[in-house]
Amino acid sequence: MLRASALSPEVADDPGAAPEGPTQRPGRLVQALSGYGARGAVVIVWLALIVLYGIREPDVFLTTGTFQTIFGSQQALVFLTVALLCTICVGEFVDLSVASVFGLTAVAMTVLTVQHGWNVWAASVAAVLIGAVVGAVNGILVVRFGVNVIVVTLGMGTFLLGLALWMTDLLPVSGIDPGFGKIALQPVAGLPLSFYEGVMLILAFAYVLHLTPLGRNMRFVAANREVSRLAGIRVERVRFGAFVAAGTVCGLGGVLAAASTGGFDPSVSQSYLLPTFAATFLGTAILMPGRFNPFGTWIAIYFLATGILGLQLMGVAGWVSSVFYGGVLIVAVTISTVLHSRSS
């Protein structure tokens, strides 16, 4: 007679189960390989794109300048996606105001410095505080008063866009001291300092989300608010804090954006909204299928940047970015929904 210790854990727990045999092991191997394939599929496609573009445009694409452009120009999206993840990871899936908060803080920092003579560091702190205040207002309306998050953030985003356009008289603003731009543009190993600041932000958010009690509480709240409340988690405080954190991250990103360009054009802030959602949802198909995660989102940002830049270098018209981002968003949301339903 076979002893329980000689069987697999499943068999030991279930006396009626059959022992694991040779025919079952290949099935487990296939399942494991398919799991790894799902986690790395986008990375494989990313590498395939690089090979394809390299074959089609070797003299243009396979250059140091191209990869410096890809990895050195996406810092705004890194900060915006982390801001969006702050609210998504507590169950608030649609914060449509992040791009407008980003734009307002960049404009406010520039206007205070150039037109009102503020010290550039004081203006930067004020801009970050503005982002935090906007996040707090969003949190109060959604958490305290129970207003629908789509209505609140859509209305707030539109309001802030109009406010930024009013502050600049519908024109781009510039004139920040170029020396201040070193906080974003200082080259380090061929890439601007802001690239590494984005990496540090991703690492910090991943640490909080996966390795701290706060991150555990955020995930519990996203999974089930009522059960989290019964378990002693202060659900409203966690949700409110997520909105404040999102606004603060937008403020930091806005300051870096203004520093890197010497100013800001408020009319372009809305162009970041679709790429932000596309990268965030595409990230659910990377590394942790069906789950929003910062590392997957970071990879998705540069996957999208590679795809668009390669198409542009091949001579595709400027409309390709809208088609590419829109198509990826639809596919990413579909994949996220399917993976989530399978894991439920």
N, C-alpha and C positions, 0 to 999 in steps of 0.2 A: 504494500500500500504506500502511496506517495504521501510524504509528510507535508504539512502546510508550508513549512519553511522552504521546501523545494520548489514551490510554485511561485508564480508572479504575485505581486501584492493583490491584484484584482482577483486572482483565483483563490488566494488564501482567504480573502474576505467573502467570497461567494462560493460555497461548497458545490453549487451546481454548475460552476463554470468549468469549461474544458481547459486542460493544461495548454500553455503556449507552445505551439509547434512551429515547424519550419514554414508552414503556409501563412502563419500570422505575422512572423517577423518582417517579411517583405512589405506587408501592408503597413506596418508601423513605420518602416523606412521610407516608403512612398509618402506617407502622411507628414513625416518630419521634413522631407525634402520639399514638399509642396508648401509647408509652413515657411521654410527659409526662402523659397521662391517668392512667396507673397510679400515678405518683408523687404526683399531686395529687388523687386521687379522694376521699380522706378529708377533705381541706381543703374540697373542693367540697361534700361532704355536711355538713360543719361549718357552712359559710355558709348552706346550705339550711335547716338546723335553726334557725339564728338568725332567718332570715326567717320560717319557719313559726311559731316561738314568738312572734315579734314581731307577727305577724298575729293569732294566737289570743289573746295576752295583752299587748297593747301597753302598757297602763298599768302593768303589773307587770314584764314582762321587759325592755322597752326603757328601762331606767333605769340611771343610773350605779352605783347600789347593787348591781344584779344583776351587772354585769361586775366590780365590785370583789369581790363574793363569789366569782365563778368564779376569778378570777386571784389572789385573796388567801388562798385556803383550801386550796390543793393542795400546799403545800410539803413535807408529809410524804411524799406520793407521789413528788415529784421526787427526794428523797433516796433513797427506797426503790428506785425504778426504776434509778437510777444504781448503787446497790449491787448490784442483780440483774444489771445489764449488766456489771459488773466480772467476774463469774464466767461469764456467758453468752459473753462475748467471748473466753474461752479454752477454750470447749467444754464448760463445766459448766452445762448448761441448766436444772437444777432445784435452786435453793437455796431450800428451804422454810423456812429459819430467819430470813430477813431481818426479817420483821415482829416476831418475838419478840426478836431482838437490839435492834431499835429500841425496843421497849417496855421491855426490861430496862434499857437505858441511861437512858431517860427517868425510870424509877422510881428507879434507883440515884442519879442526880443529885439528885432531889428528896428522897429519904430521907437522904442524906448531909448535905444542906443544912439540912433542916427538923428532922429527928430527932436528928442527931448534931452539929449546930453547925458543920459545915465551912464554910469560905469558899466562896461560890458558884462562883468561878472554879476553885478547886482541885477542887471536886466535879465541875465540867464536864470538866476534864482527866481525872479519874479515870473518868468515864463513857465518854469516848471511848476510853481505854485498855482498859476492859472490853470494848467492842465489838471492838477490835483483837485482844484475847486470844481472844475467842470465835471470830473469824475464823481465827486461827492454829490453834486446836484443830480446827476444821473442815478446814483445809488439811492438817494432819498426818494426820488420819484418812483423808481422801480420797486425798491425793497420796502420802504416805509408806507407809501401810498398805493402800491400794487398796480401802478400804471403799466400797460403792456410795454415790454422792452423795445419792440420795434417802433412803436409810436414815439416813445421818449427819445430814442437815439436818432431816429430819422429826423424828428423835429429839431433836436439839439444840433445835429450836423448841419442842417439847412440854416438854422439861426447863426451858428458860428461862422459859416461860410460868408453869410451876408455881413456879419460884424467885421470879419477880416477884410472884406472888400471895401467896407466903409472906412476902416482905419487907413487903408492905403489909397483911397480915392480911385479904386479900380485899376491901380497901376502896380507893377512890381516895385519893391523897395530894396535898396541896397546901400552900401556905404560902411559896413562893419570893418573895423581894422583888420587888414589881412593877417597881422600877427596872431590874432585870436583864432584864425582858421587852422592853426597848427594843432589844435585839440582834435581836429577831424582829419586833416590832410597830411600831417607829418608822416613821411614815408618810413615804413619799417619792413625790411625784407621785400621791397618792391610793391607793397600794398599800403594804402593809407591807414593811419592809426584807427580810423573809425571802423575798419573791418574787424580789428581785434577787439574793439569795444563792443561790437555786435556779438562776437564769439563769447566774450565774457558775460554779456547779458543772457545769452542762451544757456550757458553753463550755470549761471546763478539761478535762473528760473527753473532749470531742470533739477538742480539741487533742492530748491524749496519744494517743488512739486512731488518729487519722488523720495526724498530722504529726510523730511521734517514732519513733525506732527501737523503743522499748518497745511502742508501739501496733502497729507492724508485726509484731513478734514475737508479740504476743497474737493477731493475726489468723492468722498462720502456724500457731501451736499449735492454734487452733480448727479450722483446715482439715485438718491432718494432723500428729499428734504425732511419728510416726516420721520423716517427712521433715524436720520441724523439728529433731529431735535430730541427724540426720545432717548438717544444715546448720550445726550448731554452736550452736543455741539451747539454753539451759538450760531445758528444758521444765518440769521439776519446780519450779524456782524461779519461773518465770512463773506457773504454776498456783497455787502456794502464796501468792505475792504477791497474786494476784487475790482470794483468800479473805480475806486480811488487809485489803486495801483495802475490800472489801465491808463487813466488820465496822466499820472505821473510819468509813466514810460513814454507816452506820446509827447509830453513836455520835454523830456530828455532828448528824444529823437528830433523834435523840432529845433532845439538849440543847436544840435550837431549839424542839421541840414542848413540852417542859416549861417553857421560858422563856415561850412565848407564852400558855400557859394557867395558869401558876403552879403546875403540878403535872402529874399524869398518872394515868389509870385503866388499870391493866395489862390489864383484861379486854377493852379495845377494840383492843388491838394486833393481834389476829388478823383484825379487820375490814379491815385494810389489805392482807392477803395477796392476795386475789382481784383487787382493783383494780390492784395492782402488776403482776401477771402479765398482766392484760388490757391495760393500757397498753403494757407492754413488747413484747408480741407484736403488738399492733395497730400499733406503731411500725414494724414490718417492712414494712407496706404503704404507708408514707409516705416520700417523698423518695428512698429507696434500696430499691426493692422486693426483698423476699427477704433483706434484710440487717438485722441489729439495728444501730440507730444512735441516738445520743442526741437528735438534733434531731427525728427522727420520733417518738420516745417522748415528748418534751416536748409536741409538738403533740397526740399521742394523749391525754395526761393531761387537757388542757383541752377537747378534744373530748368526752371522756366526762363531764367535770364539767358541760359545757353541756347535754348530753343529759339527764342526770339532774335537774339543777336545773329545766330547762324542763318536764319531765314533772311534777315536784313542784308547780311553780307552776300547772300546769293541773289540779291536784287529784288526780293519781294517787296511790294509797296508797303507804306507805313501802316495801312489798315490791318496788317497781319497781327499786330500786338493785341488789338481788341478781339479778333477772331480766336487767337491762340488762348488768351486768358479766359474768354467766355467759354470756349469749348472745354478747356481744362477744368474750369469750375463745375460745369455740368457733370463731366466724367468723374471728378473727384467726389462730389456730393453723392453720386450714384454708388461709387465704390464704398464710400464711408457708410452709407445706409445698408448696403448688402453685408459688409463685414460686421457691422454692429448687430444686424438681425441674426447672423449666424452665431455670434458669440453670446447672444442673449439666451 
